[in-house]
Amino acid sequence: MKKTAVIILLLTSFLSRAADFNSLLQSAFKNNKEIQSAIKEVESTRYQVKSVRSMYFPDIEAGYFKIVYDKEPLVLIPGGSFSQYPIYFPMTDDNFSNLNITLNWLLFDFGGRSSAYKSAKKGLQAAVYNANLTKRQIAIQVLDRYTQAISLKNNIEVINQTLEAINSHLKEIKEFRKEGLVPKSDVLRMEALKLNLESQKADLEGKFKVVLGDIERLTYSKISENDLSPLPNIEIEEEPVKLALENREELKLLKTQSDVYRLKAKIERSLNLPQFVAKVEYTDTTNNLNPVKSNTTYYLGVKLKLFDGMKSHYNRKSYLKLSEKSVNLLEDAKNKIKIQIENELETLNALEKQYKYAEKAFEAAKENYRVVKLQFKEHIVSSVDLKDAISDLEKNKANFVITEEKLKAQKLKILWLSKKLEGETYEK
């Protein structure tokens, strides 16, 4: 029981409840695994920048060795020099140890380290852009699912209201039937309409649960149909195409990629240029045959790779071509984003017109239903007209409320396709 209680407590705290679209969006930004993974990548590249920066510092190595002889080493003096026989005498009569400390420092390399450091910082910026791109994509997905959910909820509510009206009319028709004022077919016709709407409702409720599950997967927030509130009605920014071209991460990533390839080309160029290096080596020994027990040696010079089979040259050419490729992709991406926003604006204009027509149609359907209901009570029209009026009202009301949410969702979509996101810069 205790384990169960702990699990329930953890799940309750993990799946926080959210009441509206903005709350769900903030929950997604905080808990979504794709976003969290992208943020971890940013943290990783921060360490990579620090790692590359260490190239400016010297490398220090140390070694300690104990020299133990299995057999005593000897020096041979061939016969004939001092004696007609060879003379042997021991080099040392004791084991000894050596201590070695070496400092290697690259002083200057014609921009190789500088380019590597700039490339690492570009990598960090690219990781930040990728994290924001992931946020933008998740926001669009949450908006899409939320729009589906709110549309399904509204449709179900309209059906429930229509069913209440049908139940009320059924009582009335059945009373008329007892009095012999209407045929039995009127009752059957209205019951058939009710069953048809209940069937639609069951189908919509199934879809509604699936969409709510999708929202929970994206946001890690436990929600129910009662948590859903209408989308906020916003005003879109002026010149959204211009804003999108300034703010979209796809473009910034391609620009950064081009810069990184050029920096890598500079690194390859530096590999064939001289490197000015310094080296300090300290040695200490207990070898009795070496009269200098400790010594420090200083080196200052130039290293130069004379030939590498043209490897660096061709690598440099390859990176420059990749940089040009990124520039071409950047221009193509700009055109695609421009067309995308323009298409979304056209969709918005169409929805605004559709909303006006849907509103007028809904008002007309309400008035028609009001008139037909009165005429039916006066036996001026039949139940066929009443059924048609109810069906027409249900469809037009559903279309009106759904179009209203779609219109608000379209404005939000354009906003999230063009707005600037937080966290796009870093401390240099």
C-alpha positions as CSV (number, residue, x, y, z in Angstrom):
1,M,0.0,0.0,0.0
2,K,2.8,2.4,0.8
3,K,4.5,1.7,-2.5
4,T,1.2,2.4,-4.3
5,A,0.8,5.6,-2.4
6,V,4.3,6.8,-3.3
7,I,3.7,5.9,-7.0
8,I,0.4,7.8,-7.0
9,L,2.1,10.8,-5.4
10,L,4.9,10.8,-7.9
11,L,2.5,10.6,-10.8
12,T,0.4,13.3,-9.4
13,S,3.4,15.7,-9.1
14,F,4.8,14.6,-12.4
15,L,1.6,15.0,-14.4
16,S,0.6,18.5,-13.2
17,R,-2.8,19.7,-14.1
18,A,-3.2,22.5,-16.7
19,A,-6.3,24.5,-17.4
20,D,-5.7,26.2,-20.7
21,F,-3.5,26.3,-23.8
22,N,-0.9,28.6,-22.3
23,S,-0.6,26.5,-19.2
24,L,-0.2,23.3,-21.3
25,L,2.4,25.0,-23.4
26,Q,4.5,26.0,-20.4
27,S,4.2,22.5,-19.1
28,A,5.4,21.1,-22.4
29,F,8.4,23.5,-22.4
30,K,9.3,22.3,-18.9
31,N,8.7,18.6,-19.2
32,N,8.7,17.5,-22.9
33,K,11.5,14.9,-23.4
34,E,12.4,16.2,-26.9
35,I,12.9,19.7,-25.5
36,Q,14.8,18.4,-22.4
37,S,17.1,16.4,-24.7
38,A,17.8,19.5,-26.8
39,I,18.6,21.5,-23.6
40,K,21.0,18.7,-22.5
41,E,22.8,19.1,-25.9
42,V,23.2,22.8,-25.2
43,E,24.8,22.0,-21.8
44,S,27.0,19.4,-23.5
45,T,28.3,22.0,-26.1
46,R,29.1,24.5,-23.3
47,Y,31.6,21.9,-21.9
48,Q,32.9,21.4,-25.5
49,V,33.7,25.1,-25.7
50,K,35.6,24.9,-22.5
51,S,37.4,21.8,-23.8
52,V,38.6,23.6,-27.0
53,R,39.6,26.7,-25.0
54,S,42.1,24.5,-23.1
55,M,44.2,24.2,-26.3
56,Y,45.6,27.6,-25.4
57,F,47.2,26.2,-22.2
58,P,50.3,24.0,-22.1
59,D,50.3,20.3,-21.7
60,I,52.1,18.9,-18.7
61,E,53.1,15.3,-18.4
62,A,55.0,13.4,-15.7
63,G,56.5,10.0,-15.5
64,Y,58.2,8.0,-12.8
65,F,60.0,4.7,-13.5
66,K,61.8,2.2,-11.3
67,I,64.5,0.5,-13.2
68,V,65.2,-3.0,-11.9
69,Y,67.8,-5.3,-13.6
70,D,67.2,-9.0,-13.8
71,K,70.9,-9.4,-14.8
72,E,73.7,-7.0,-14.0
73,P,74.5,-4.9,-17.1
74,L,78.2,-5.0,-18.1
75,V,80.5,-3.0,-20.3
76,L,82.8,-4.9,-22.7
77,I,86.3,-3.8,-23.7
78,P,87.4,-5.9,-26.6
79,G,90.7,-7.7,-26.4
80,G,93.8,-6.2,-27.9
81,S,93.4,-2.7,-26.6
82,F,94.7,-3.1,-23.0
83,S,94.8,-6.9,-22.9
84,Q,94.8,-9.8,-25.2
85,Y,91.6,-10.9,-23.5
86,P,88.2,-9.1,-23.4
87,I,87.6,-7.2,-20.2
88,Y,84.1,-7.0,-18.6
89,F,83.1,-4.7,-15.7
90,P,79.6,-3.7,-14.4
91,M,77.8,-0.5,-15.4
92,T,76.1,-0.2,-12.1
93,D,75.7,-2.2,-8.9
94,D,72.3,-0.9,-7.9
95,N,68.8,-0.5,-9.3
96,F,67.6,3.2,-9.7
97,S,64.6,5.4,-10.6
98,N,63.9,8.1,-13.1
99,L,61.5,11.1,-12.7
100,N,60.5,13.0,-15.8
101,I,58.3,16.1,-16.0
102,T,57.6,17.7,-19.4
103,L,55.8,20.9,-20.4
104,N,54.7,21.3,-24.1
105,W,53.3,24.6,-25.2
106,L,52.0,25.6,-28.6
107,L,52.8,29.3,-28.9
108,F,51.4,30.2,-32.3
109,D,49.8,28.2,-35.1
110,F,48.5,30.8,-37.6
111,G,44.8,30.7,-36.4
112,G,44.3,27.0,-36.0
113,R,43.3,27.1,-32.3
114,S,41.4,30.4,-32.8
115,S,39.3,28.8,-35.6
116,A,38.7,25.7,-33.5
117,Y,37.5,27.9,-30.6
118,K,35.2,30.0,-32.8
119,S,33.8,26.8,-34.3
120,A,33.0,25.4,-30.8
121,K,31.2,28.6,-29.9
122,K,29.3,28.4,-33.2
123,G,28.4,24.8,-32.2
124,L,27.0,26.1,-28.8
125,Q,24.9,28.7,-30.6
126,A,23.7,26.1,-33.0
127,A,22.6,23.9,-30.1
128,V,20.7,26.9,-28.6
129,Y,19.0,27.4,-32.0
130,N,18.1,23.7,-32.2
131,A,16.6,23.8,-28.7
132,N,14.4,26.8,-29.7
133,L,13.5,25.1,-32.9
134,T,12.3,22.1,-30.9
135,K,10.3,24.4,-28.7
136,R,8.7,26.0,-31.7
137,Q,7.8,22.6,-33.2
138,I,6.4,21.3,-30.0
139,A,4.3,24.5,-29.6
140,I,2.8,23.9,-33.1
141,Q,2.1,20.3,-32.2
142,V,0.4,21.2,-28.9
143,L,-1.6,23.9,-30.7
144,D,-2.7,21.5,-33.4
145,R,-3.8,18.9,-30.8
146,Y,-5.5,21.5,-28.6
147,T,-7.5,22.8,-31.5
148,Q,-8.6,19.3,-32.4
149,A,-9.6,18.7,-28.7
150,I,-11.5,22.0,-28.3
151,S,-13.3,21.4,-31.6
152,L,-14.3,17.9,-30.6
153,K,-15.4,19.2,-27.2
154,N,-17.6,21.9,-28.7
155,N,-19.1,19.5,-31.2
156,I,-20.0,17.1,-28.4
157,E,-21.5,19.9,-26.4
158,V,-23.6,21.0,-29.4
159,I,-24.8,17.4,-29.9
160,N,-25.7,17.2,-26.2
161,Q,-27.7,20.4,-26.4
162,T,-29.4,19.1,-29.6
163,L,-30.3,15.8,-27.8
164,E,-31.9,17.7,-25.0
165,A,-34.0,19.6,-27.5
166,I,-34.9,16.3,-29.3
167,N,-35.9,14.6,-26.0
168,S,-38.2,17.6,-25.3
169,H,-39.7,17.4,-28.7
170,L,-40.1,13.6,-28.5
171,K,-42.3,14.0,-25.4
172,E,-44.4,16.5,-27.3
173,I,-44.7,14.4,-30.4
174,K,-45.7,11.3,-28.3
175,E,-48.4,13.4,-26.7
176,F,-49.6,14.4,-30.1
177,R,-49.5,10.8,-31.2
178,K,-51.8,9.8,-28.3
179,E,-54.3,12.3,-29.4
180,G,-54.0,11.1,-33.0
181,L,-52.7,14.4,-34.3
182,V,-49.5,13.0,-35.9
183,P,-48.6,9.6,-37.4
184,K,-46.3,7.1,-35.8
185,S,-43.7,7.8,-38.4
186,D,-43.1,11.2,-36.8
187,V,-42.1,9.5,-33.5
188,L,-39.8,7.1,-35.4
189,R,-38.3,9.8,-37.5
190,M,-37.3,11.8,-34.4
191,E,-36.0,8.7,-32.6
192,A,-33.9,7.9,-35.6
193,L,-32.4,11.4,-35.6
194,K,-31.6,11.0,-31.9
195,L,-29.9,7.6,-32.4
196,N,-27.9,9.0,-35.3
197,L,-26.7,11.9,-33.1
198,E,-25.8,9.6,-30.2
199,S,-23.8,7.5,-32.7
200,Q,-21.9,10.6,-33.8
201,K,-21.4,11.5,-30.2
202,A,-19.9,8.1,-29.3
203,D,-17.5,8.4,-32.3
204,L,-16.4,12.0,-31.3
205,E,-15.9,11.0,-27.7
206,G,-13.5,8.2,-28.8
207,K,-11.5,10.6,-30.9
208,F,-11.6,13.1,-28.1
209,K,-9.9,10.7,-25.7
210,V,-7.2,9.9,-28.3
211,V,-6.4,13.6,-28.7
212,L,-6.3,14.2,-25.0
213,G,-3.8,11.4,-24.7
214,D,-1.7,13.0,-27.3
215,I,-1.8,16.3,-25.4
216,E,-0.7,14.5,-22.2
217,R,2.2,12.8,-24.1
218,L,3.4,16.2,-25.4
219,T,2.9,18.2,-22.2
220,Y,3.2,15.7,-19.4
221,S,0.1,17.3,-17.9
222,K,-2.9,15.2,-16.8
223,I,-6.0,16.9,-18.3
224,S,-9.7,16.2,-18.7
225,E,-12.4,17.7,-20.9
226,N,-13.3,20.1,-18.1
227,D,-9.8,21.5,-18.1
228,L,-10.1,22.7,-21.7
229,S,-11.0,26.4,-22.2
230,P,-11.4,28.4,-25.4
231,L,-8.2,29.4,-27.2
232,P,-7.1,33.0,-26.6
233,N,-8.0,35.4,-29.3
234,I,-4.8,37.3,-30.2
235,E,-3.9,39.9,-32.8
236,I,-1.1,38.8,-35.1
237,E,2.0,40.9,-35.5
238,E,2.5,43.2,-38.5
239,E,4.7,41.8,-41.3
240,P,4.8,38.2,-40.1
241,V,6.8,37.2,-43.1
242,K,9.6,39.6,-42.2
243,L,9.5,38.5,-38.5
244,A,9.7,34.8,-39.6
245,L,12.8,35.5,-41.8
246,E,14.4,37.3,-38.8
247,N,13.6,34.8,-36.1
248,R,13.3,31.3,-37.6
249,E,16.0,28.9,-36.3
250,E,16.2,26.9,-39.5
251,L,17.8,29.9,-41.2
252,K,20.1,30.7,-38.3
253,L,21.2,27.0,-38.2
254,L,22.1,27.0,-41.9
255,K,24.0,30.3,-41.5
256,T,25.9,28.9,-38.5
257,Q,26.6,25.7,-40.4
258,S,28.2,27.7,-43.3
259,D,30.3,29.7,-40.8
260,V,31.5,26.4,-39.1
261,Y,32.6,24.9,-42.4
262,R,34.6,28.0,-43.2
263,L,36.3,27.8,-39.8
264,K,37.1,24.2,-40.4
265,A,38.7,25.1,-43.7
266,K,40.9,27.6,-41.8
267,I,41.9,24.8,-39.4
268,E,42.9,22.6,-42.3
269,R,45.0,25.5,-43.8
270,S,46.8,26.0,-40.5
271,L,47.9,22.4,-40.4
272,N,50.3,23.0,-43.3
273,L,51.7,26.2,-41.7
274,P,54.6,26.4,-39.2
275,Q,53.9,25.9,-35.5
276,F,56.0,27.8,-32.9
277,V,56.4,25.6,-29.9
278,A,58.2,25.6,-26.5
279,K,59.1,22.7,-24.3
280,V,60.6,22.4,-20.8
281,E,61.8,19.0,-19.5
282,Y,62.9,18.3,-16.0
283,T,64.6,15.0,-15.2
284,D,65.8,13.5,-11.9
285,T,67.5,10.2,-11.5
286,T,69.2,8.0,-8.8
287,N,71.5,6.3,-11.4
288,N,75.0,6.3,-9.8
289,L,76.6,6.2,-13.2
290,N,75.0,9.6,-14.1
291,P,76.9,12.3,-12.3
292,V,74.1,14.9,-13.0
293,K,71.2,13.8,-10.8
294,S,68.7,16.4,-11.9
295,N,68.5,18.6,-14.9
296,T,66.1,21.0,-16.7
297,T,66.2,21.3,-20.5
298,Y,64.5,24.2,-22.5
299,Y,63.4,23.9,-26.1
300,L,62.1,26.7,-28.4
301,G,61.6,26.1,-32.1
302,V,59.4,25.6,-35.1
303,K,57.5,22.5,-36.2
304,L,56.3,22.2,-39.8
305,K,54.5,19.4,-41.6
306,L,56.4,19.0,-44.9
307,F,54.0,16.7,-46.8
308,D,50.7,14.9,-45.9
309,G,49.7,13.7,-49.4
310,M,47.6,16.9,-50.0
311,K,45.1,15.6,-47.4
312,S,44.7,19.0,-45.6
313,H,44.4,20.8,-49.0
314,Y,41.6,18.6,-50.2
315,N,39.8,18.7,-46.8
316,R,39.9,22.5,-46.9
317,K,38.4,22.5,-50.4
318,S,35.7,20.1,-49.3
319,Y,34.7,22.3,-46.3
320,L,34.6,25.4,-48.5
321,K,32.2,23.6,-50.9
322,L,30.0,22.5,-47.9
323,S,29.9,26.1,-46.8
324,E,28.6,27.1,-50.3
325,K,26.1,24.3,-50.1
326,S,24.8,25.7,-46.8
327,V,24.5,29.1,-48.3
328,N,22.4,27.7,-51.2
329,L,20.2,25.8,-48.7
330,L,19.8,29.0,-46.7
331,E,18.3,30.9,-49.8
332,D,16.0,27.9,-50.5
333,A,14.9,27.8,-46.8
334,K,14.1,31.6,-46.9
335,N,11.8,31.1,-49.9
336,K,10.1,28.1,-48.3
337,I,9.4,30.0,-45.1
338,K,8.2,33.0,-47.0
339,I,5.8,30.8,-49.0
340,Q,4.7,29.0,-45.8
341,I,3.8,32.2,-43.9
342,E,2.0,33.6,-47.0
343,N,0.0,30.4,-47.3
344,E,-0.9,30.6,-43.6
345,L,-2.1,34.2,-44.0
346,E,-4.2,33.1,-47.0
347,T,-5.7,30.4,-44.8
348,L,-6.4,33.0,-42.1
349,N,-8.2,35.3,-44.6
350,A,-10.3,32.3,-45.8
351,L,-11.2,31.4,-42.2
352,E,-12.2,35.0,-41.4
353,K,-14.6,34.9,-44.3
354,Q,-15.8,31.5,-43.4
355,Y,-16.4,32.6,-39.8
356,K,-18.6,35.5,-41.0
357,Y,-20.6,33.2,-43.2
358,A,-20.9,30.6,-40.4
359,E,-22.1,33.2,-38.0
360,K,-24.8,34.3,-40.4
361,A,-25.8,30.7,-41.2
362,F,-26.0,29.9,-37.5
363,E,-28.3,33.0,-36.8
364,A,-30.5,32.0,-39.8
365,A,-30.7,28.4,-38.5
366,K,-31.7,29.6,-35.0
367,E,-34.4,31.8,-36.4
368,N,-35.6,29.0,-38.7
369,Y,-35.7,26.5,-35.8
370,R,-37.7,29.1,-33.6
371,V,-40.3,29.6,-36.4
372,V,-40.6,25.9,-37.3
373,K,-41.0,24.9,-33.6
374,L,-43.9,27.4,-33.2
375,Q,-45.5,26.2,-36.5
376,F,-45.1,22.6,-35.4
377,K,-47.0,23.3,-32.2
378,E,-49.8,24.9,-34.3
379,H,-49.7,21.9,-36.6
380,I,-48.8,24.1,-39.6
381,V,-45.7,22.0,-40.4
382,S,-44.9,18.4,-40.0
383,S,-42.2,16.6,-37.9
384,V,-40.1,16.3,-41.1
385,D,-39.7,20.1,-41.1
386,L,-39.0,20.1,-37.4
387,K,-36.4,17.3,-37.8
388,D,-34.7,19.2,-40.7
389,A,-34.7,22.4,-38.6
390,I,-33.1,20.6,-35.7
391,S,-30.5,19.0,-37.9
392,D,-29.8,22.3,-39.7
393,L,-29.3,24.1,-36.4
394,E,-27.0,21.4,-35.0
395,K,-24.8,21.5,-38.0
396,N,-24.6,25.3,-38.3
397,K,-24.0,25.7,-34.6
398,A,-21.2,23.1,-34.6
399,N,-19.7,24.7,-37.7
400,F,-19.8,28.2,-36.1
401,V,-18.1,27.3,-32.8
402,I,-15.5,25.1,-34.5
403,T,-14.7,27.8,-37.1
404,E,-14.3,30.3,-34.3
405,E,-11.7,28.1,-32.6
406,K,-9.9,27.4,-35.9
407,L,-9.7,31.1,-36.6
408,K,-8.1,31.7,-33.2
409,A,-5.8,28.7,-33.6
410,Q,-4.7,30.0,-37.0
411,K,-3.6,33.3,-35.5
412,L,-1.7,31.5,-32.8
413,K,0.0,29.3,-35.4
414,I,1.2,32.3,-37.4
415,L,2.5,33.8,-34.1
416,W,4.5,30.7,-33.3
417,L,5.8,30.4,-36.9
418,S,7.2,33.9,-36.7
419,K,7.8,35.1,-33.2
420,K,11.2,35.3,-31.5
421,L,11.8,32.8,-28.8
422,E,13.7,33.3,-25.5
423,G,17.2,32.0,-25.0
424,E,18.6,32.6,-28.5
425,T,21.8,34.2,-27.2
426,Y,24.6,33.2,-24.8
427,E,27.3,35.0,-23.0
428,K,30.4,35.4,-25.1
